[in-house]
Amino acid sequence: MSKISRVCVFCGASGQGDKKYQEQAYAVGAALAQAGLAVVYGGSDTGLMGAVANGALEAKGKVIGILPEDLKTQQGWHQGLTETHITKNFFERKKLMAKLSQAFIVLPGGIGTADELFEFMTYTQLEYHDHPILIFNQDNFYDKLIEFLRHVADEKFCSHDDVNNLRVASTVEELIAALHND
Ligand code: AMP
């Protein structure tokens, strides 16, 4: 496993939910920066995505945004990032996220976040990478998803290791500690 210097964060682009989600996303960004880790993420300035970036930037961290071209023209992207990369499409974007990062964190989010979690879990299963995937289970947000994944393993559509390899943390402190849990 390579040393972790950049961490990719997947999280909701929506800011319409309870403010506690944005507050914790901001705290995660700040904690990553304070731990000396750069944040790689989807480049948006909205919702939890904007909050993670702002948390890291305000704690003097580096934030690398990766946006697919078609999305860039449609939605606001963060203007204050350390680096912004524009990719041709969503597929190229995930490839670059994977290339630049040595760990993946999944915060609360919607369908896009779930897509990213499942895609990177698939890459682990296929041994395309061995980077840790961490779930930030803020206020038990992901309990039902983890329960579903255990059901999938019980029914033998994946292994229990596929599920147990996920690192699940309930607080920001646990999350940062779990990054170095080898
Ligand atoms: P969702 O969970 O459906 O809000 O989707 C959020 C995830 O999908 C993020 O981690 C992003 O990588 C990607 N994504 C969705 N919407 C945007 C957006 N407006 N700008 C950049 N990335 C986005």
Boltz pocket constraint, residues with backbone or C-beta under 6 A from the ligand:
constraints:
  - pocket:
      binder: B
      contacts: [[A, 9], [A, 10], [A, 11], [A, 12], [A, 13], [A, 14], [A, 41], [A, 42], [A, 43], [A, 44], [A, 46], [A, 49], [A, 66], [A, 67], [A, 71], [A, 75], [A, 76], [A, 108], [A, 109], [A, 110], [A, 111], [A, 112], [A, 113], [A, 114], [A, 116]]
      max_distance: 6.0
